[in-house]
């Protein structure tokens, strides 16, 4: 444990220096952290520092997702609800199928394994999207659609990763059971998020000071995540719903000092975790696989963008027929702005070791980042 903590401290120290330097020269610090991490791996300058996927999924992810949902403009999300829901639910499934079809044809993967790859690549990654939008100015509605999709997309995509991994391991798929799992995950997650978001907002309003309010919000986040997961729901969707509800009530009813304290705490917590995570993402990349599997990785990136294009243009084409029009330029941004990050990496590292793909798991690890 001591050795592991020393490694994490070293990684965090280097990450802090890189983040400070990147901000000084106005570069996206998440990109700088991954690139520096990869360079350190290529130079063998740092000891191997594992990234425990369960810690990322159950500890880091709820904090990052809640911070994004807490600061989201719920009015803008409601106004863009139709495109957000279309992209985050049927759009994820369409992206998975389209990416898997192209990957199976290009790379020669068994279709069940290609489905798993498609599920991993369907994760939009809330953290990466929010970081990218803070460094550039985009139209307000476009930002609302992409932020809202990324917030809700992670939950459905992670459920699909679990389902696809089960199909690969068992070699069988029951369509009715798969649909049931997806529906249960979404509905249970939304119900727990609504319940804990309402309860959390009420408690925050009655907390005697800022410190107890922060502590109450922290308990609310992990209670929402863990209980939703325990009952078969999507912990990400639950935390997103709770965060949006708490954020709305917080801005509407709490005094400014308490709102500022809550926002500052969660922004600091998210920034610290981001620095560590993106640095660790770079350290997970294996240089020998990047070179030996360069061609399949490139094909996987092509499959990713083809699947994303089918999803975005197809979903918004259907919405256009119903009168909800989204600019073509915005659609192009959504296709090529489909970034990946720590969540995709954690999902890959959490895959069962027994997946019958030869060295395909290594390909997943490399392709999910690039």
C-alpha positions in Angstrom: 0.0 0.0 0.0 2.8 2.4 0.9 4.5 1.8 -2.5 1.3 2.2 -4.3 0.6 5.5 -2.6 4.1 6.7 -3.3 3.5 5.9 -7.0 0.2 7.8 -7.0 1.8 10.8 -5.3 4.5 10.9 -8.0 2.0 10.6 -10.8 -0.1 13.4 -9.2 2.9 15.6 -8.7 3.9 15.3 -12.4 0.3 15.7 -13.4 0.1 18.9 -11.4 3.2 20.4 -13.1 1.9 19.4 -16.5 -1.6 20.9 -15.8 0.0 24.2 -14.6 2.2 24.4 -17.7 -0.7 23.5 -20.1 -2.9 26.2 -18.6 -0.2 28.8 -18.8 0.2 28.2 -22.6 -3.6 27.8 -23.0 -3.6 24.1 -24.0 -6.3 21.6 -23.0 -4.7 20.1 -19.9 -6.4 16.7 -20.3 -4.7 16.2 -23.7 -1.3 17.4 -22.3 -1.6 14.9 -19.4 -2.3 11.9 -21.6 0.5 12.8 -24.1 3.0 13.3 -21.3 2.0 10.1 -19.6 2.5 8.2 -22.9 5.9 9.8 -23.4 6.9 8.8 -19.9 5.9 5.2 -20.7 7.9 5.2 -24.0 11.0 6.5 -22.1 10.4 4.1 -19.1 10.7 7.1 -16.9 8.0 6.0 -14.4 7.2 2.8 -12.7 4.1 0.9 -13.8 1.2 2.5 -11.9 -2.0 0.5 -12.3 -5.4 2.2 -12.7 -8.0 0.2 -10.7 -11.1 0.2 -12.8 -13.5 -0.4 -9.9 -12.1 2.6 -8.1 -12.6 4.7 -11.3 -16.2 3.4 -11.8 -17.4 3.4 -8.2 -15.5 6.3 -6.6 -14.1 8.7 -9.2 -16.9 8.6 -11.8 -19.8 9.6 -9.4 -17.8 12.7 -8.3 -17.0 13.7 -11.9 -20.5 13.1 -13.2 -22.2 14.8 -10.3 -20.0 17.9 -10.7 -20.9 18.1 -14.4 -24.6 17.6 -13.6 -24.5 20.1 -10.7 -23.2 22.9 -12.9 -25.4 22.0 -15.9 -28.1 24.4 -17.0 -31.3 22.4 -16.4 -33.4 24.9 -18.4 -31.2 24.4 -21.5 -31.2 20.6 -21.0 -35.0 20.6 -20.9 -35.2 22.7 -24.1 -32.8 20.2 -25.8 -34.5 17.2 -24.3 -35.5 15.5 -27.5 -32.1 15.4 -29.3 -30.4 14.5 -26.0 -32.7 11.5 -25.3 -32.5 10.4 -28.9 -28.7 10.4 -28.9 -28.4 9.0 -25.4 -30.7 6.0 -25.7 -31.5 4.7 -29.2 -28.5 6.6 -30.5 -26.1 4.6 -28.3 -27.6 1.3 -29.6 -27.3 2.5 -33.2 -23.7 3.6 -32.6 -22.9 0.2 -31.1 -24.4 -1.7 -34.0 -22.9 0.5 -36.7 -19.4 0.5 -35.2 -19.5 -3.2 -34.6 -20.5 -3.9 -38.2 -17.7 -1.8 -39.6 -15.2 -3.2 -37.1 -16.2 -6.8 -37.8 -15.7 -6.2 -41.6 -12.5 -4.2 -41.4 -10.6 -5.9 -38.5 -12.1 -9.4 -38.9 -13.3 -9.7 -35.3 -16.1 -12.1 -34.5 -19.3 -10.1 -34.5 -19.9 -10.7 -30.7 -16.5 -9.3 -30.0 -17.1 -6.4 -32.4 -20.2 -5.6 -30.5 -18.2 -5.4 -27.3 -15.7 -3.0 -29.0 -18.7 -1.0 -30.3 -20.1 -0.7 -26.8 -16.8 0.5 -25.4 -16.5 3.1 -28.2 -20.1 4.2 -27.7 -19.1 5.9 -24.4 -18.9 9.6 -25.0 -17.2 10.3 -21.7 -18.8 13.2 -19.8 -15.4 14.3 -18.4 -13.7 14.8 -21.7 -16.6 16.6 -23.3 -17.0 19.1 -20.4 -13.3 19.8 -20.3 -13.2 20.4 -24.1 -16.1 22.8 -23.9 -14.5 24.9 -21.1 -11.6 25.7 -23.4 -13.6 26.8 -26.5 -16.8 28.8 -27.1 -19.7 26.9 -28.7 -23.3 27.9 -29.4 -25.4 27.5 -26.3 -27.9 24.9 -27.6 -25.1 22.8 -29.2 -23.3 22.8 -25.8 -26.5 21.8 -24.1 -27.1 18.9 -26.5 -23.6 17.5 -26.3 -23.2 18.0 -22.6 -26.7 16.4 -22.0 -25.9 13.5 -24.3 -22.6 12.9 -22.6 -24.1 13.0 -19.1 -26.8 10.4 -19.9 -24.9 8.5 -22.6 -22.3 7.1 -20.1 -25.0 5.3 -18.2 -26.6 3.5 -21.1 -23.2 2.8 -22.8 -21.8 1.2 -19.6 -24.9 -1.1 -19.4 -24.3 -2.1 -23.0 -20.6 -2.8 -22.3 -21.7 -5.2 -19.5 -24.3 -6.9 -21.7 -21.9 -7.3 -24.6 -19.2 -8.7 -22.3 -21.8 -11.3 -21.1 -22.7 -12.2 -24.7 -19.0 -12.7 -25.6 -18.3 -14.8 -22.5 -21.4 -17.0 -22.7 -21.6 -17.2 -26.5 -25.4 -16.7 -26.4 -27.7 -13.7 -26.5 -31.4 -13.4 -25.5 -32.7 -10.2 -27.1 -35.7 -10.0 -24.7 -33.3 -10.3 -21.7 -30.9 -7.7 -23.1 -33.8 -5.2 -23.6 -35.0 -5.9 -20.1 -31.6 -5.2 -18.6 -31.3 -1.9 -20.5 -34.8 -0.8 -19.6 -34.3 -1.7 -15.9 -31.0 0.1 -15.7 -32.4 3.3 -17.1 -35.7 3.2 -15.2 -34.2 2.2 -11.8 -31.4 4.7 -12.2 -33.8 7.5 -13.0 -36.1 6.6 -10.1 -33.2 6.5 -7.6 -31.8 9.7 -9.0 -35.1 11.5 -8.6 -35.7 10.2 -5.1 -32.2 11.1 -3.8 -32.0 14.3 -5.7 -35.2 15.5 -4.1 -34.1 14.3 -0.7 -30.6 15.8 -1.1 -32.0 19.2 -2.1 -34.2 19.3 0.9 -31.4 18.3 3.3 -29.0 20.9 1.8 -31.6 23.6 2.4 -31.8 22.7 6.1 -28.1 22.1 6.7 -26.8 24.6 9.4 -23.7 25.7 7.5 -21.6 25.2 4.3 -19.5 22.4 5.8 -22.4 20.2 6.7 -24.0 21.0 3.3 -20.9 19.8 1.5 -20.8 16.6 3.6 -24.5 16.0 3.0 -24.0 16.4 -0.8 -21.1 13.9 -0.7 -23.2 11.3 1.1 -26.1 11.9 -1.3 -23.8 11.2 -4.3 -22.5 7.9 -3.1 -25.8 6.7 -1.6 -27.4 7.4 -5.0 -24.7 5.6 -6.9 -24.3 2.5 -4.7 -28.0 1.9 -4.1 -28.9 2.3 -7.7 -26.1 -0.2 -8.7 -27.3 -2.6 -6.0 -30.8 -2.7 -7.4 -29.7 -3.1 -11.0 -30.0 0.5 -12.1 -27.4 2.7 -13.9 -25.4 4.5 -11.2 -24.4 7.1 -13.8 -27.9 7.9 -14.8 -29.0 8.1 -11.1 -26.2 10.5 -10.2 -26.9 12.6 -13.3 -30.6 13.0 -12.4 -29.8 13.7 -8.8 -27.1 16.2 -9.7 -29.4 18.1 -12.1 -32.2 18.3 -9.5 -29.9 19.3 -6.7 -28.3 21.9 -8.9 -31.6 23.4 -9.8 -32.8 23.6 -6.2 -29.5 24.9 -5.0 -29.4 27.8 -7.4 -33.1 28.6 -6.8 -33.3 28.4 -3.0 -30.0 28.5 -1.3 -28.1 31.6 -0.3 -25.2 32.6 -2.6 -22.5 31.8 0.0 -23.7 28.2 0.2 -24.0 27.8 -3.5 -20.5 29.1 -4.0 -19.1 26.7 -1.3 -20.8 23.7 -2.9 -19.7 24.6 -6.4 -16.1 25.3 -5.3 -15.8 22.0 -3.4 -17.1 19.9 -6.3 -15.0 21.8 -8.9 -11.8 21.3 -6.8 -12.6 17.6 -6.3 -13.3 17.0 -10.0 -10.1 18.9 -11.0 -7.9 16.8 -8.7 -9.4 13.6 -10.0 -9.1 14.7 -13.6 -5.4 15.4 -13.2 -4.7 12.0 -11.7 -7.0 10.1 -14.1 -5.8 11.6 -17.4 -2.2 11.1 -16.3 -2.9 7.5 -15.4 -4.7 7.0 -18.7 -1.4 7.8 -20.5 0.5 5.5 -18.3 -1.8 2.5 -19.1 -0.9 2.6 -22.8 1.6 -0.1 -23.8 4.1 1.1 -26.3 4.7 -2.3 -27.9 1.0 -2.7 -28.6 0.7 0.8 -30.1 3.3 -0.2 -32.7 2.4 -3.9 -33.3 -1.4 -3.2 -33.5 -1.2 0.2 -35.2 -3.2 -0.9 -38.2 -6.1 -2.5 -36.3 -6.2 0.6 -34.0 -6.5 2.9 -37.0 -9.3 0.7 -38.4 -11.0 0.8 -35.0 -10.9 4.7 -35.1 -12.4 4.6 -38.6 -15.1 2.3 -37.4 -15.8 4.6 -34.4 -16.3 7.6 -36.6 -18.4 5.7 -39.2 -20.7 4.5 -36.3 -20.9 8.0 -34.8 -21.8 9.5 -38.2 -24.5 7.0 -38.8 -25.9 7.8 -35.3 -25.8 11.5 -35.5 -27.0 12.0 -39.1 -29.6 9.2 -38.7 -31.0 10.4 -35.4 -31.1 14.1 -36.4 -32.6 13.2 -39.8 -35.4 11.5 -38.0 -35.8 14.5 -35.7 -35.9 16.8 -38.7 -38.9 15.0 -40.1 -40.7 15.7 -36.9 -39.9 19.4 -37.0 -36.9 19.6 -34.6 -34.0 20.8 -36.8 -30.4 20.8 -35.9 -27.8 22.6 -38.0 -25.6 20.5 -40.3 -22.5 22.2 -39.0 -23.5 21.3 -35.4 -23.9 17.7 -36.5 -20.4 17.7 -38.0 -19.1 18.9 -34.6 -20.9 16.1 -32.8 -19.4 13.5 -35.2 -15.8 14.6 -34.9 -16.1 15.8 -31.3 -16.9 12.3 -30.1 -14.0 12.2 -27.6 -12.9 9.3 -25.4 -11.1 9.3 -22.1 -10.7 7.7 -18.7 -14.2 6.1 -18.6 -13.5 4.2 -21.8 -10.2 3.1 -20.4 -11.7 2.0 -17.1 -14.4 0.0 -19.0 -11.8 -1.8 -21.0 -9.6 -2.6 -18.0 -12.7 -3.9 -16.2 -13.4 -6.5 -18.9 -13.1 -10.1 -17.8 -9.6 -11.6 -18.5 -11.1 -14.7 -20.1 -12.6 -13.0 -23.1 -11.7 -15.2 -26.1 -10.1 -12.6 -28.4 -6.4 -13.6 -28.4 -4.6 -10.3 -28.0 -7.8 -8.4 -28.7 -8.1 -7.1 -25.1 -4.9 -5.2 -25.7 -6.3 -3.8 -28.9 -9.3 -2.6 -26.9 -7.1 -0.8 -24.4 -5.2 1.0 -27.1 -8.1 1.8 -29.4 -10.4 3.1 -26.6 -8.0 6.0 -25.9 -7.2 6.9 -29.5 
